[in-house]
Amino acid sequence: MHQSEYIGYAAGIITTLALFPQAIKILSTRHTRDISLIWALAMNAGIILWLLYGIAQNDLPMIAANGCSLILLMIILLLKLRYG
């Protein structure tokens, strides 16, 4: 594994973990009024594109990070639609 892949994995872990507190807060409070629907839609679209790019580049850190982020962002979007 190249040193740059370690950087990619570290970046992916940090950015994915950053979504956990928001998802947990929404699940516990069932309030989403402070979350923008436009943000949630744009983030999902962007992460889907990054995931597709990672697949096209055969870049495992990018695929793993964006795959995990997409799951969390989809949860946040679905909760926004349900509780918003």
PyMOL Python script that loads the backbone (N, CA, C, O; Angstrom):
from pymol import cmd

cmd.read_pdbstr("""\
ATOM      1  N   MET A   1       0.853  -1.177   0.000  1.00  0.00           N
ATOM      2  CA  MET A   1       0.000   0.000   0.000  1.00  0.00           C
ATOM      3  C   MET A   1       0.897   1.238   0.000  1.00  0.00           C
ATOM      4  O   MET A   1       1.868   1.319   0.753  1.00  0.00           O
ATOM      5  N   HIS A   2       0.556   2.186  -0.849  1.00  0.00           N
ATOM      6  CA  HIS A   2       1.311   3.430  -0.930  1.00  0.00           C
ATOM      7  C   HIS A   2       0.950   4.340   0.238  1.00  0.00           C
ATOM      8  O   HIS A   2      -0.137   4.244   0.809  1.00  0.00           O
ATOM      9  N   GLN A   3       1.876   5.218   0.578  1.00  0.00           N
ATOM     10  CA  GLN A   3       1.655   6.147   1.690  1.00  0.00           C
ATOM     11  C   GLN A   3       0.421   7.018   1.432  1.00  0.00           C
ATOM     12  O   GLN A   3      -0.297   7.356   2.373  1.00  0.00           O
ATOM     13  N   SER A   4       0.168   7.383   0.182  1.00  0.00           N
ATOM     14  CA  SER A   4      -0.994   8.224  -0.117  1.00  0.00           C
ATOM     15  C   SER A   4      -2.303   7.503   0.191  1.00  0.00           C
ATOM     16  O   SER A   4      -3.306   8.151   0.489  1.00  0.00           O
ATOM     17  N   GLU A   5      -2.310   6.172   0.123  1.00  0.00           N
ATOM     18  CA  GLU A   5      -3.518   5.431   0.469  1.00  0.00           C
ATOM     19  C   GLU A   5      -3.830   5.556   1.956  1.00  0.00           C
ATOM     20  O   GLU A   5      -4.998   5.612   2.338  1.00  0.00           O
ATOM     21  N   TYR A   6      -2.811   5.600   2.789  1.00  0.00           N
ATOM     22  CA  TYR A   6      -3.033   5.806   4.226  1.00  0.00           C
ATOM     23  C   TYR A   6      -3.703   7.155   4.472  1.00  0.00           C
ATOM     24  O   TYR A   6      -4.600   7.276   5.306  1.00  0.00           O
ATOM     25  N   ILE A   7      -3.253   8.159   3.738  1.00  0.00           N
ATOM     26  CA  ILE A   7      -3.867   9.487   3.851  1.00  0.00           C
ATOM     27  C   ILE A   7      -5.323   9.411   3.405  1.00  0.00           C
ATOM     28  O   ILE A   7      -6.196  10.003   4.041  1.00  0.00           O
ATOM     29  N   GLY A   8      -5.591   8.694   2.325  1.00  0.00           N
ATOM     30  CA  GLY A   8      -6.960   8.543   1.840  1.00  0.00           C
ATOM     31  C   GLY A   8      -7.854   7.841   2.843  1.00  0.00           C
ATOM     32  O   GLY A   8      -8.991   8.257   3.067  1.00  0.00           O
ATOM     33  N   TYR A   9      -7.340   6.770   3.452  1.00  0.00           N
ATOM     34  CA  TYR A   9      -8.132   6.073   4.473  1.00  0.00           C
ATOM     35  C   TYR A   9      -8.378   6.965   5.689  1.00  0.00           C
ATOM     36  O   TYR A   9      -9.486   6.993   6.226  1.00  0.00           O
ATOM     37  N   ALA A  10      -7.349   7.690   6.121  1.00  0.00           N
ATOM     38  CA  ALA A  10      -7.506   8.585   7.279  1.00  0.00           C
ATOM     39  C   ALA A  10      -8.549   9.660   6.991  1.00  0.00           C
ATOM     40  O   ALA A  10      -9.401   9.942   7.833  1.00  0.00           O
ATOM     41  N   ALA A  11      -8.486  10.260   5.806  1.00  0.00           N
ATOM     42  CA  ALA A  11      -9.457  11.290   5.432  1.00  0.00           C
ATOM     43  C   ALA A  11     -10.866  10.699   5.380  1.00  0.00           C
ATOM     44  O   ALA A  11     -11.821  11.316   5.853  1.00  0.00           O
ATOM     45  N   GLY A  12     -10.989   9.533   4.818  1.00  0.00           N
ATOM     46  CA  GLY A  12     -12.290   8.881   4.727  1.00  0.00           C
ATOM     47  C   GLY A  12     -12.882   8.549   6.081  1.00  0.00           C
ATOM     48  O   GLY A  12     -14.077   8.737   6.307  1.00  0.00           O
ATOM     49  N   ILE A  13     -12.051   8.059   6.975  1.00  0.00           N
ATOM     50  CA  ILE A  13     -12.520   7.716   8.327  1.00  0.00           C
ATOM     51  C   ILE A  13     -12.988   8.970   9.055  1.00  0.00           C
ATOM     52  O   ILE A  13     -14.055   8.973   9.668  1.00  0.00           O
ATOM     53  N   ILE A  14     -12.204  10.017   8.989  1.00  0.00           N
ATOM     54  CA  ILE A  14     -12.553  11.256   9.699  1.00  0.00           C
ATOM     55  C   ILE A  14     -13.835  11.862   9.148  1.00  0.00           C
ATOM     56  O   ILE A  14     -14.722  12.231   9.917  1.00  0.00           O
ATOM     57  N   THR A  15     -13.945  11.969   7.824  1.00  0.00           N
ATOM     58  CA  THR A  15     -15.141  12.604   7.263  1.00  0.00           C
ATOM     59  C   THR A  15     -16.390  11.743   7.454  1.00  0.00           C
ATOM     60  O   THR A  15     -17.489  12.273   7.617  1.00  0.00           O
ATOM     61  N   THR A  16     -16.228  10.436   7.434  1.00  0.00           N
ATOM     62  CA  THR A  16     -17.376   9.561   7.676  1.00  0.00           C
ATOM     63  C   THR A  16     -17.802   9.631   9.135  1.00  0.00           C
ATOM     64  O   THR A  16     -18.994   9.720   9.432  1.00  0.00           O
ATOM     65  N   LEU A  17     -16.841   9.591  10.041  1.00  0.00           N
ATOM     66  CA  LEU A  17     -17.173   9.674  11.463  1.00  0.00           C
ATOM     67  C   LEU A  17     -17.830  10.999  11.822  1.00  0.00           C
ATOM     68  O   LEU A  17     -18.598  11.070  12.781  1.00  0.00           O
ATOM     69  N   ALA A  18     -17.537  12.046  11.065  1.00  0.00           N
ATOM     70  CA  ALA A  18     -18.141  13.355  11.331  1.00  0.00           C
ATOM     71  C   ALA A  18     -19.653  13.339  11.140  1.00  0.00           C
ATOM     72  O   ALA A  18     -20.352  14.187  11.695  1.00  0.00           O
ATOM     73  N   LEU A  19     -20.165  12.392  10.366  1.00  0.00           N
ATOM     74  CA  LEU A  19     -21.613  12.312  10.126  1.00  0.00           C
ATOM     75  C   LEU A  19     -22.352  11.583  11.246  1.00  0.00           C
ATOM     76  O   LEU A  19     -23.556  11.775  11.418  1.00  0.00           O
ATOM     77  N   PHE A  20     -21.649  10.753  12.004  1.00  0.00           N
ATOM     78  CA  PHE A  20     -22.295   9.966  13.056  1.00  0.00           C
ATOM     79  C   PHE A  20     -23.015  10.815  14.104  1.00  0.00           C
ATOM     80  O   PHE A  20     -24.167  10.514  14.416  1.00  0.00           O
ATOM     81  N   PRO A  21     -22.401  11.855  14.662  1.00  0.00           N
ATOM     82  CA  PRO A  21     -23.102  12.634  15.697  1.00  0.00           C
ATOM     83  C   PRO A  21     -24.427  13.214  15.205  1.00  0.00           C
ATOM     84  O   PRO A  21     -25.408  13.252  15.949  1.00  0.00           O
ATOM     85  N   GLN A  22     -24.453  13.663  13.957  1.00  0.00           N
ATOM     86  CA  GLN A  22     -25.694  14.234  13.425  1.00  0.00           C
ATOM     87  C   GLN A  22     -26.770  13.171  13.288  1.00  0.00           C
ATOM     88  O   GLN A  22     -27.920  13.395  13.666  1.00  0.00           O
ATOM     89  N   ALA A  23     -26.405  12.023  12.753  1.00  0.00           N
ATOM     90  CA  ALA A  23     -27.381  10.940  12.595  1.00  0.00           C
ATOM     91  C   ALA A  23     -27.902  10.477  13.947  1.00  0.00           C
ATOM     92  O   ALA A  23     -29.099  10.235  14.101  1.00  0.00           O
ATOM     93  N   ILE A  24     -27.019  10.352  14.919  1.00  0.00           N
ATOM     94  CA  ILE A  24     -27.428   9.914  16.264  1.00  0.00           C
ATOM     95  C   ILE A  24     -28.340  10.949  16.907  1.00  0.00           C
ATOM     96  O   ILE A  24     -29.333  10.595  17.541  1.00  0.00           O
ATOM     97  N   LYS A  25     -28.007  12.228  16.746  1.00  0.00           N
ATOM     98  CA  LYS A  25     -28.845  13.285  17.327  1.00  0.00           C
ATOM     99  C   LYS A  25     -30.246  13.269  16.719  1.00  0.00           C
ATOM    100  O   LYS A  25     -31.237  13.410  17.436  1.00  0.00           O
ATOM    101  N   ILE A  26     -30.328  13.102  15.419  1.00  0.00           N
ATOM    102  CA  ILE A  26     -31.641  13.048  14.772  1.00  0.00           C
ATOM    103  C   ILE A  26     -32.433  11.847  15.275  1.00  0.00           C
ATOM    104  O   ILE A  26     -33.624  11.960  15.565  1.00  0.00           O
ATOM    105  N   LEU A  27     -31.777  10.706  15.376  1.00  0.00           N
ATOM    106  CA  LEU A  27     -32.468   9.508  15.851  1.00  0.00           C
ATOM    107  C   LEU A  27     -32.966   9.665  17.285  1.00  0.00           C
ATOM    108  O   LEU A  27     -34.035   9.166  17.635  1.00  0.00           O
ATOM    109  N   SER A  28     -32.189  10.360  18.111  1.00  0.00           N
ATOM    110  CA  SER A  28     -32.594  10.496  19.516  1.00  0.00           C
ATOM    111  C   SER A  28     -33.626  11.590  19.738  1.00  0.00           C
ATOM    112  O   SER A  28     -34.489  11.449  20.604  1.00  0.00           O
ATOM    113  N   THR A  29     -33.560  12.687  18.969  1.00  0.00           N
ATOM    114  CA  THR A  29     -34.491  13.804  19.176  1.00  0.00           C
ATOM    115  C   THR A  29     -35.677  13.792  18.218  1.00  0.00           C
ATOM    116  O   THR A  29     -36.726  14.362  18.517  1.00  0.00           O
ATOM    117  N   ARG A  30     -35.514  13.152  17.084  1.00  0.00           N
ATOM    118  CA  ARG A  30     -36.516  13.133  16.015  1.00  0.00           C
ATOM    119  C   ARG A  30     -36.844  14.532  15.499  1.00  0.00           C
ATOM    120  O   ARG A  30     -37.955  14.802  15.043  1.00  0.00           O
ATOM    121  N   HIS A  31     -35.849  15.413  15.582  1.00  0.00           N
ATOM    122  CA  HIS A  31     -35.989  16.776  15.070  1.00  0.00           C
ATOM    123  C   HIS A  31     -34.972  16.992  13.959  1.00  0.00           C
ATOM    124  O   HIS A  31     -33.791  16.680  14.114  1.00  0.00           O
ATOM    125  N   THR A  32     -35.437  17.521  12.850  1.00  0.00           N
ATOM    126  CA  THR A  32     -34.544  17.788  11.715  1.00  0.00           C
ATOM    127  C   THR A  32     -34.703  19.202  11.170  1.00  0.00           C
ATOM    128  O   THR A  32     -34.217  19.508  10.081  1.00  0.00           O
ATOM    129  N   ARG A  33     -35.375  20.053  11.916  1.00  0.00           N
ATOM    130  CA  ARG A  33     -35.663  21.388  11.377  1.00  0.00           C
ATOM    131  C   ARG A  33     -34.402  22.204  11.102  1.00  0.00           C
ATOM    132  O   ARG A  33     -34.433  23.105  10.264  1.00  0.00           O
ATOM    133  N   ASP A  34     -33.307  21.916  11.778  1.00  0.00           N
ATOM    134  CA  ASP A  34     -32.067  22.661  11.545  1.00  0.00           C
ATOM    135  C   ASP A  34     -31.231  22.093  10.408  1.00  0.00           C
ATOM    136  O   ASP A  34     -30.153  22.609  10.112  1.00  0.00           O
ATOM    137  N   ILE A  35     -31.713  21.046   9.776  1.00  0.00           N
ATOM    138  CA  ILE A  35     -30.991  20.458   8.654  1.00  0.00           C
ATOM    139  C   ILE A  35     -31.684  20.866   7.366  1.00  0.00           C
ATOM    140  O   ILE A  35     -32.890  20.678   7.206  1.00  0.00           O
ATOM    141  N   SER A  36     -30.917  21.417   6.466  1.00  0.00           N
ATOM    142  CA  SER A  36     -31.450  21.860   5.188  1.00  0.00           C
ATOM    143  C   SER A  36     -31.687  20.660   4.271  1.00  0.00           C
ATOM    144  O   SER A  36     -30.815  19.807   4.109  1.00  0.00           O
ATOM    145  N   LEU A  37     -32.869  20.608   3.680  1.00  0.00           N
ATOM    146  CA  LEU A  37     -33.174  19.554   2.722  1.00  0.00           C
ATOM    147  C   LEU A  37     -32.263  19.684   1.497  1.00  0.00           C
ATOM    148  O   LEU A  37     -31.798  18.681   0.956  1.00  0.00           O
ATOM    149  N   ILE A  38     -32.012  20.921   1.066  1.00  0.00           N
ATOM    150  CA  ILE A  38     -31.119  21.150  -0.077  1.00  0.00           C
ATOM    151  C   ILE A  38     -29.720  20.609   0.236  1.00  0.00           C
ATOM    152  O   ILE A  38     -29.094  19.987  -0.621  1.00  0.00           O
ATOM    153  N   TRP A  39     -29.227  20.842   1.461  1.00  0.00           N
ATOM    154  CA  TRP A  39     -27.922  20.316   1.866  1.00  0.00           C
ATOM    155  C   TRP A  39     -27.920  18.800   1.794  1.00  0.00           C
ATOM    156  O   TRP A  39     -27.002  18.203   1.231  1.00  0.00           O
ATOM    157  N   ALA A  40     -28.943  18.174   2.361  1.00  0.00           N
ATOM    158  CA  ALA A  40     -28.999  16.719   2.389  1.00  0.00           C
ATOM    159  C   ALA A  40     -29.042  16.142   0.974  1.00  0.00           C
ATOM    160  O   ALA A  40     -28.368  15.151   0.690  1.00  0.00           O
ATOM    161  N   LEU A  41     -29.814  16.743   0.102  1.00  0.00           N
ATOM    162  CA  LEU A  41     -29.886  16.275  -1.288  1.00  0.00           C
ATOM    163  C   LEU A  41     -28.556  16.480  -2.013  1.00  0.00           C
ATOM    164  O   LEU A  41     -28.080  15.588  -2.715  1.00  0.00           O
ATOM    165  N   ALA A  42     -27.962  17.659  -1.838  1.00  0.00           N
ATOM    166  CA  ALA A  42     -26.698  17.968  -2.502  1.00  0.00           C
ATOM    167  C   ALA A  42     -25.569  17.063  -2.005  1.00  0.00           C
ATOM    168  O   ALA A  42     -24.755  16.593  -2.800  1.00  0.00           O
ATOM    169  N   MET A  43     -25.518  16.820  -0.709  1.00  0.00           N
ATOM    170  CA  MET A  43     -24.480  15.949  -0.164  1.00  0.00           C
ATOM    171  C   MET A  43     -24.631  14.525  -0.685  1.00  0.00           C
ATOM    172  O   MET A  43     -23.638  13.889  -1.037  1.00  0.00           O
ATOM    173  N   ASN A  44     -25.851  14.021  -0.737  1.00  0.00           N
ATOM    174  CA  ASN A  44     -26.075  12.683  -1.282  1.00  0.00           C
ATOM    175  C   ASN A  44     -25.644  12.615  -2.745  1.00  0.00           C
ATOM    176  O   ASN A  44     -24.965  11.672  -3.150  1.00  0.00           O
ATOM    177  N   ALA A  45     -26.030  13.599  -3.526  1.00  0.00           N
ATOM    178  CA  ALA A  45     -25.653  13.620  -4.943  1.00  0.00           C
ATOM    179  C   ALA A  45     -24.134  13.686  -5.101  1.00  0.00           C
ATOM    180  O   ALA A  45     -23.556  12.963  -5.912  1.00  0.00           O
ATOM    181  N   GLY A  46     -23.499  14.549  -4.329  1.00  0.00           N
ATOM    182  CA  GLY A  46     -22.040  14.682  -4.404  1.00  0.00           C
ATOM    183  C   GLY A  46     -21.323  13.404  -4.004  1.00  0.00           C
ATOM    184  O   GLY A  46     -20.364  12.998  -4.661  1.00  0.00           O
ATOM    185  N   ILE A  47     -21.776  12.771  -2.938  1.00  0.00           N
ATOM    186  CA  ILE A  47     -21.141  11.536  -2.478  1.00  0.00           C
ATOM    187  C   ILE A  47     -21.355  10.409  -3.489  1.00  0.00           C
ATOM    188  O   ILE A  47     -20.461   9.590  -3.700  1.00  0.00           O
ATOM    189  N   ILE A  48     -22.522  10.363  -4.108  1.00  0.00           N
ATOM    190  CA  ILE A  48     -22.752   9.359  -5.158  1.00  0.00           C
ATOM    191  C   ILE A  48     -21.746   9.562  -6.299  1.00  0.00           C
ATOM    192  O   ILE A  48     -21.172   8.599  -6.808  1.00  0.00           O
ATOM    193  N   LEU A  49     -21.542  10.813  -6.690  1.00  0.00           N
ATOM    194  CA  LEU A  49     -20.580  11.095  -7.761  1.00  0.00           C
ATOM    195  C   LEU A  49     -19.154  10.741  -7.343  1.00  0.00           C
ATOM    196  O   LEU A  49     -18.402  10.180  -8.140  1.00  0.00           O
ATOM    197  N   TRP A  50     -18.770  11.063  -6.097  1.00  0.00           N
ATOM    198  CA  TRP A  50     -17.437  10.686  -5.611  1.00  0.00           C
ATOM    199  C   TRP A  50     -17.281   9.171  -5.562  1.00  0.00           C
ATOM    200  O   TRP A  50     -16.211   8.646  -5.870  1.00  0.00           O
ATOM    201  N   LEU A  51     -18.336   8.474  -5.180  1.00  0.00           N
ATOM    202  CA  LEU A  51     -18.289   7.014  -5.146  1.00  0.00           C
ATOM    203  C   LEU A  51     -18.104   6.459  -6.558  1.00  0.00           C
ATOM    204  O   LEU A  51     -17.293   5.557  -6.768  1.00  0.00           O
ATOM    205  N   LEU A  52     -18.844   6.985  -7.516  1.00  0.00           N
ATOM    206  CA  LEU A  52     -18.695   6.548  -8.898  1.00  0.00           C
ATOM    207  C   LEU A  52     -17.299   6.850  -9.433  1.00  0.00           C
ATOM    208  O   LEU A  52     -16.718   6.046 -10.161  1.00  0.00           O
ATOM    209  N   TYR A  53     -16.774   7.999  -9.072  1.00  0.00           N
ATOM    210  CA  TYR A  53     -15.409   8.363  -9.473  1.00  0.00           C
ATOM    211  C   TYR A  53     -14.398   7.383  -8.869  1.00  0.00           C
ATOM    212  O   TYR A  53     -13.481   6.927  -9.553  1.00  0.00           O
ATOM    213  N   GLY A  54     -14.572   7.068  -7.591  1.00  0.00           N
ATOM    214  CA  GLY A  54     -13.682   6.115  -6.932  1.00  0.00           C
ATOM    215  C   GLY A  54     -13.738   4.747  -7.588  1.00  0.00           C
ATOM    216  O   GLY A  54     -12.715   4.080  -7.740  1.00  0.00           O
ATOM    217  N   ILE A  55     -14.936   4.334  -7.976  1.00  0.00           N
ATOM    218  CA  ILE A  55     -15.086   3.054  -8.673  1.00  0.00           C
ATOM    219  C   ILE A  55     -14.375   3.110 -10.030  1.00  0.00           C
ATOM    220  O   ILE A  55     -13.669   2.174 -10.407  1.00  0.00           O
ATOM    221  N   ALA A  56     -14.567   4.209 -10.756  1.00  0.00           N
ATOM    222  CA  ALA A  56     -13.927   4.357 -12.066  1.00  0.00           C
ATOM    223  C   ALA A  56     -12.402   4.359 -11.949  1.00  0.00           C
ATOM    224  O   ALA A  56     -11.703   3.867 -12.836  1.00  0.00           O
ATOM    225  N   GLN A  57     -11.894   4.915 -10.850  1.00  0.00           N
ATOM    226  CA  GLN A  57     -10.453   4.987 -10.641  1.00  0.00           C
ATOM    227  C   GLN A  57      -9.902   3.753  -9.932  1.00  0.00           C
ATOM    228  O   GLN A  57      -8.692   3.606  -9.765  1.00  0.00           O
ATOM    229  N   ASN A  58     -10.801   2.878  -9.522  1.00  0.00           N
ATOM    230  CA  ASN A  58     -10.420   1.685  -8.751  1.00  0.00           C
ATOM    231  C   ASN A  58      -9.631   2.091  -7.494  1.00  0.00           C
ATOM    232  O   ASN A  58      -8.602   1.502  -7.162  1.00  0.00           O
ATOM    233  N   ASP A  59     -10.152   3.119  -6.812  1.00  0.00           N
ATOM    234  CA  ASP A  59      -9.497   3.697  -5.636  1.00  0.00           C
ATOM    235  C   ASP A  59     -10.225   3.216  -4.384  1.00  0.00           C
ATOM    236  O   ASP A  59     -11.266   3.756  -4.009  1.00  0.00           O
ATOM    237  N   LEU A  60      -9.660   2.194  -3.747  1.00  0.00           N
ATOM    238  CA  LEU A  60     -10.339   1.561  -2.615  1.00  0.00           C
ATOM    239  C   LEU A  60     -10.607   2.516  -1.448  1.00  0.00           C
ATOM    240  O   LEU A  60     -11.706   2.476  -0.894  1.00  0.00           O
ATOM    241  N   PRO A  61      -9.657   3.377  -1.044  1.00  0.00           N
ATOM    242  CA  PRO A  61      -9.988   4.315   0.046  1.00  0.00           C
ATOM    243  C   PRO A  61     -11.180   5.210  -0.294  1.00  0.00           C
ATOM    244  O   PRO A  61     -12.025   5.474   0.561  1.00  0.00           O
ATOM    245  N   MET A  62     -11.246   5.674  -1.538  1.00  0.00           N
ATOM    246  CA  MET A  62     -12.348   6.547  -1.946  1.00  0.00           C
ATOM    247  C   MET A  62     -13.668   5.774  -1.996  1.00  0.00           C
ATOM    248  O   MET A  62     -14.714   6.293  -1.606  1.00  0.00           O
ATOM    249  N   ILE A  63     -13.610   4.550  -2.472  1.00  0.00           N
ATOM    250  CA  ILE A  63     -14.816   3.724  -2.532  1.00  0.00           C
ATOM    251  C   ILE A  63     -15.333   3.433  -1.127  1.00  0.00           C
ATOM    252  O   ILE A  63     -16.526   3.572  -0.860  1.00  0.00           O
ATOM    253  N   ALA A  64     -14.440   3.034  -0.236  1.00  0.00           N
ATOM    254  CA  ALA A  64     -14.838   2.685   1.131  1.00  0.00           C
ATOM    255  C   ALA A  64     -15.404   3.896   1.868  1.00  0.00           C
ATOM    256  O   ALA A  64     -16.468   3.815   2.481  1.00  0.00           O
ATOM    257  N   ALA A  65     -14.699   5.001   1.805  1.00  0.00           N
ATOM    258  CA  ALA A  65     -15.130   6.201   2.531  1.00  0.00           C
ATOM    259  C   ALA A  65     -16.467   6.709   2.016  1.00  0.00           C
ATOM    260  O   ALA A  65     -17.369   7.007   2.798  1.00  0.00           O
ATOM    261  N   ASN A  66     -16.591   6.806   0.700  1.00  0.00           N
ATOM    262  CA  ASN A  66     -17.827   7.349   0.146  1.00  0.00           C
ATOM    263  C   ASN A  66     -18.978   6.371   0.242  1.00  0.00           C
ATOM    264  O   ASN A  66     -20.131   6.790   0.337  1.00  0.00           O
ATOM    265  N   GLY A  67     -18.696   5.081   0.221  1.00  0.00           N
ATOM    266  CA  GLY A  67     -19.751   4.098   0.436  1.00  0.00           C
ATOM    267  C   GLY A  67     -20.341   4.217   1.832  1.00  0.00           C
ATOM    268  O   GLY A  67     -21.560   4.207   2.002  1.00  0.00           O
ATOM    269  N   CYS A  68     -19.468   4.330   2.836  1.00  0.00           N
ATOM    270  CA  CYS A  68     -19.934   4.490   4.224  1.00  0.00           C
ATOM    271  C   CYS A  68     -20.632   5.829   4.422  1.00  0.00           C
ATOM    272  O   CYS A  68     -21.681   5.901   5.062  1.00  0.00           O
ATOM    273  N   SER A  69     -20.048   6.886   3.870  1.00  0.00           N
ATOM    274  CA  SER A  69     -20.667   8.213   3.994  1.00  0.00           C
ATOM    275  C   SER A  69     -22.037   8.241   3.343  1.00  0.00           C
ATOM    276  O   SER A  69     -22.964   8.858   3.867  1.00  0.00           O
ATOM    277  N   LEU A  70     -22.169   7.577   2.204  1.00  0.00           N
ATOM    278  CA  LEU A  70     -23.452   7.564   1.516  1.00  0.00           C
ATOM    279  C   LEU A  70     -24.528   6.901   2.368  1.00  0.00           C
ATOM    280  O   LEU A  70     -25.667   7.367   2.399  1.00  0.00           O
ATOM    281  N   ILE A  71     -24.181   5.827   3.054  1.00  0.00           N
ATOM    282  CA  ILE A  71     -25.156   5.163   3.922  1.00  0.00           C
ATOM    283  C   ILE A  71     -25.636   6.125   5.012  1.00  0.00           C
ATOM    284  O   ILE A  71     -26.837   6.246   5.254  1.00  0.00           O
ATOM    285  N   LEU A  72     -24.697   6.805   5.665  1.00  0.00           N
ATOM    286  CA  LEU A  72     -25.073   7.746   6.724  1.00  0.00           C
ATOM    287  C   LEU A  72     -25.867   8.924   6.180  1.00  0.00           C
ATOM    288  O   LEU A  72     -26.846   9.351   6.792  1.00  0.00           O
ATOM    289  N   LEU A  73     -25.452   9.450   5.038  1.00  0.00           N
ATOM    290  CA  LEU A  73     -26.174  10.580   4.461  1.00  0.00           C
ATOM    291  C   LEU A  73     -27.564  10.186   3.983  1.00  0.00           C
ATOM    292  O   LEU A  73     -28.495  10.988   4.060  1.00  0.00           O
ATOM    293  N   MET A  74     -27.712   8.977   3.496  1.00  0.00           N
ATOM    294  CA  MET A  74     -29.043   8.504   3.102  1.00  0.00           C
ATOM    295  C   MET A  74     -29.944   8.389   4.334  1.00  0.00           C
ATOM    296  O   MET A  74     -31.123   8.737   4.277  1.00  0.00           O
ATOM    297  N   ILE A  75     -29.392   7.904   5.438  1.00  0.00           N
ATOM    298  CA  ILE A  75     -30.156   7.830   6.683  1.00  0.00           C
ATOM    299  C   ILE A  75     -30.597   9.225   7.111  1.00  0.00           C
ATOM    300  O   ILE A  75     -31.757   9.433   7.466  1.00  0.00           O
ATOM    301  N   ILE A  76     -29.669  10.179   7.076  1.00  0.00           N
ATOM    302  CA  ILE A  76     -29.994  11.555   7.453  1.00  0.00           C
ATOM    303  C   ILE A  76     -31.072  12.116   6.525  1.00  0.00           C
ATOM    304  O   ILE A  76     -32.013  12.761   6.989  1.00  0.00           O
ATOM    305  N   LEU A  77     -30.942  11.876   5.225  1.00  0.00           N
ATOM    306  CA  LEU A  77     -31.956  12.362   4.273  1.00  0.00           C
ATOM    307  C   LEU A  77     -33.315  11.727   4.531  1.00  0.00           C
ATOM    308  O   LEU A  77     -34.330  12.424   4.542  1.00  0.00           O
ATOM    309  N   LEU A  78     -33.348  10.434   4.737  1.00  0.00           N
ATOM    310  CA  LEU A  78     -34.618   9.756   5.004  1.00  0.00           C
ATOM    311  C   LEU A  78     -35.249  10.254   6.299  1.00  0.00           C
ATOM    312  O   LEU A  78     -36.466  10.430   6.368  1.00  0.00           O
ATOM    313  N   LEU A  79     -34.434  10.481   7.324  1.00  0.00           N
ATOM    314  CA  LEU A  79     -34.961  11.020   8.578  1.00  0.00           C
ATOM    315  C   LEU A  79     -35.472  12.443   8.400  1.00  0.00           C
ATOM    316  O   LEU A  79     -36.478  12.829   8.994  1.00  0.00           O
ATOM    317  N   LYS A  80     -34.764  13.227   7.571  1.00  0.00           N
ATOM    318  CA  LYS A  80     -35.216  14.587   7.277  1.00  0.00           C
ATOM    319  C   LYS A  80     -36.582  14.537   6.599  1.00  0.00           C
ATOM    320  O   LYS A  80     -37.477  15.308   6.944  1.00  0.00           O
ATOM    321  N   LEU A  81     -36.741  13.640   5.645  1.00  0.00           N
ATOM    322  CA  LEU A  81     -38.020  13.531   4.955  1.00  0.00           C
ATOM    323  C   LEU A  81     -39.125  13.012   5.893  1.00  0.00           C
ATOM    324  O   LEU A  81     -40.287  13.403   5.777  1.00  0.00           O
ATOM    325  N   ARG A  82     -38.749  12.143   6.802  1.00  0.00           N
ATOM    326  CA  ARG A  82     -39.749  11.586   7.722  1.00  0.00           C
ATOM    327  C   ARG A  82     -40.132  12.558   8.831  1.00  0.00           C
ATOM    328  O   ARG A  82     -41.317  12.727   9.118  1.00  0.00           O
ATOM    329  N   TYR A  83     -39.147  13.201   9.459  1.00  0.00           N
ATOM    330  CA  TYR A  83     -39.415  14.072  10.611  1.00  0.00           C
ATOM    331  C   TYR A  83     -39.482  15.548  10.250  1.00  0.00           C
ATOM    332  O   TYR A  83     -39.935  16.361  11.056  1.00  0.00           O
ATOM    333  N   GLY A  84     -39.039  15.903   9.053  1.00  0.00           N
ATOM    334  CA  GLY A  84     -38.986  17.308   8.670  1.00  0.00           C
ATOM    335  C   GLY A  84     -40.317  17.808   8.325  1.00  0.00           C
ATOM    336  O   GLY A  84     -40.466  18.979   7.975  1.00  0.00           O
TER     337      GLY A  84
END
""", "prot")
cmd.dss("prot")
cmd.show_as("cartoon", "prot")
cmd.util.cbc("prot")
cmd.orient("prot")
